[in-house]
Amino acid sequence: MKRIAIVATILMGTAAQAQDACTPDAIQSKSGQATAAIQTIASANPSRGQELTAEIEAMMTAIQEGADIATVCVFFDKVIAEAQG
């Protein structure tokens, strides 16, 4: 889970590129919620938690290579929704 926090911090650092719908404040808020959601998912299904961690790492690489930062918000929303039900 430490990797998730590190990745979220790196993603927040790239938030200056964010679109209006995905602001730095939104990324910060969603990253905390997504981290908690991944922990919830991982406690019930460790393999799914590992999959989500790998997805975050892949997303981080894509963003460093120029991918749209809005995809971060979409991913965080997906993870949060998955944890909620």
N, C-alpha and C positions, 0 to 999 in steps of 0.2 A: 504494500500500500504506500510505502514511501515513494516508490516510483511514480505513482499517480499524483501525489502532491508535487513532486518535482516537475512532472510534465505539465500540470496545471499552471504552475508558476511560470514556466517557459512560455506557455500559450498566452498567459496574461501579458507577458512582455511583448508579444507581437500584436496585441490588441489595438495598437494605434492604427492598424490597417483596417479595423473593423468597419462594417457598414452600419448605417443608422439602426437597423433592426438588431444588430449584434454589437452593442457598445462595450467598451472596456468594463463598465460597471456590470453589465449583463453577464459577461464572461466570468468576472470574479464571483458573482453570486451563483451562477450556474455551476462553476467548477467546484465550489464547496458542496452544493447539492449533489452533483454527480459523483464526487468522491464518496460521500456518505451512501449514495445509492449503490455504488460498486461494492462497498464494504458489506452492505445488506445482501446484495445478490451473491457475493462470494461466500458469505457465511452459510447461505442455503445451498449454493451450488458452486463449489470452488473452481470447477473447470470453466464455468461461465465467467466467473470473476477474472480468471486468467485470460480468457478470450477478450474481454473488454479492455483489460490492461494492454494486451497486444494491439488492439484497435487504436487505443490512445497513442501508443508509441508510433504506430504507422501514420496516424494523423499528424503527429508532431513532425515527422520527417517530411510529409507532404507540404505542411505549412512552411517549413524551412526552405522548401524547394519552390515556394511561390503560390501554393494553393490558397484559395479564398478563405479568409478567417471565419466567415459566416458558417462554414461547415463545422466549426467547433461548437457553435451554439446549437446547431441541428443535432450533432452527436450528443451533446450534454442533455438536450431535451429528450432524446431517444432513451438514454440510460436512465434518466429520472423517471420517465413513464414506465419503463420496464420494471423498475424497483417498486413502483406504486401499484402494479397489478397487471 
